[in-house]
Amino acid sequence: MTTGAGNRPFDVSVDMATLARLTGREREVLRCLARGEMNRVLARRLGIAERTVRAHVTSIVRKLGVGSRFEASLVAFHHYEALTDEAIAS
């Protein structure tokens, strides 16, 4: 799979230590991204402002070291079960 810009392949591999750097709320937002939810829907589901969702997404992208929301959602899709609080704690 490649991107249009620069034709670099998506590298969505992350380790548990990287996932553990996310806060509980960031993991919750990331799991919603894996389901393809838009910010507005995500904000309503979590009871937070859409601006707060955008801030969480920005932080998630930075902490995971990916280039976009889309790449973060691929990480979430591939590591969905590992994003639970119980999986991070063990």
Secondary structure in CASP SS format (residue, H / E / C, confidence):
PFRMAT SS
TARGET T0000
AUTHOR 0000-0000-0000
METHOD secondary structure of the structure
MODEL  1
M C 1.00
T E 1.00
T C 1.00
G C 1.00
A C 1.00
G C 1.00
N C 1.00
R C 1.00
P E 1.00
F C 1.00
D C 1.00
V C 1.00
S C 1.00
V C 1.00
D C 1.00
M H 1.00
A H 1.00
T H 1.00
L H 1.00
A H 1.00
R C 1.00
L C 1.00
T C 1.00
G H 1.00
R H 1.00
E H 1.00
R H 1.00
E H 1.00
V H 1.00
L H 1.00
R H 1.00
C H 1.00
L H 1.00
A H 1.00
R C 1.00
G C 1.00
E C 1.00
M C 1.00
N H 1.00
R H 1.00
V H 1.00
L H 1.00
A H 1.00
R H 1.00
R H 1.00
L H 1.00
G C 1.00
I C 1.00
A C 1.00
E H 1.00
R H 1.00
T H 1.00
V H 1.00
R H 1.00
A H 1.00
H H 1.00
V H 1.00
T H 1.00
S H 1.00
I H 1.00
V H 1.00
R H 1.00
K H 1.00
L H 1.00
G C 1.00
V C 1.00
G C 1.00
S C 1.00
R H 1.00
F H 1.00
E H 1.00
A H 1.00
S H 1.00
L H 1.00
V H 1.00
A H 1.00
F H 1.00
H H 1.00
H C 1.00
Y C 1.00
E H 1.00
A H 1.00
L H 1.00
T C 1.00
D H 1.00
E H 1.00
A H 1.00
I H 1.00
A H 1.00
S C 1.00
END
